[in-house]
Amino acid sequence: MQKIIPGNIIEQKNVKSSSSENIYTVTLYDNCVSCTCPAGGRKTFCKHMMKIIHANLKQLKTKNKNFAEKIEKLLLLKNDKNTEKTQLKQIYEEVIYVNKAIAEKAHYNDYKTKEHPERIVKFTARVTPDEKRFFKNGVSKL
């Protein structure tokens, strides 16, 4: 597989995570895309990339029809439940750019996501026999 050398930047945008306080940087080049989210750092197509690509699709088709066609193929494969992971991985290698700085930022963001309260708070409690009766009967005998 040939190493991706990013072309000209079409758009670079900071996108807030929907599940943490993280801010990810998505860069759409005329021949590839990158994102500093945990998925992007692992060369996996993410919703952040899709958002930026969708917003710039006309421009992308004008600047690099070949890249736009690869993205279209990626989306078709990704939405087909019969697609093998090796097929997706191969096309990810062709369209997703990751360098050391992006991978390090994605790793940091993964760590910050895992420690975010919405992700780590697990509520476990033992229920006493009296509490079980309360929940069962709807009457407190505590």
PyMOL commands that set and color helices and strands:
alter all, ss='L'
color gray80, all
select helices_A, chain A and resi 38-41+47-55+57-63+65-79+85-95+100-114+117-120+129-137
alter helices_A, ss='H'
color red, helices_A
select strands_A, chain A and resi 9-16+23-29+33-35
alter strands_A, ss='S'
color yellow, strands_A
deselect
rebuild
show_as cartoon
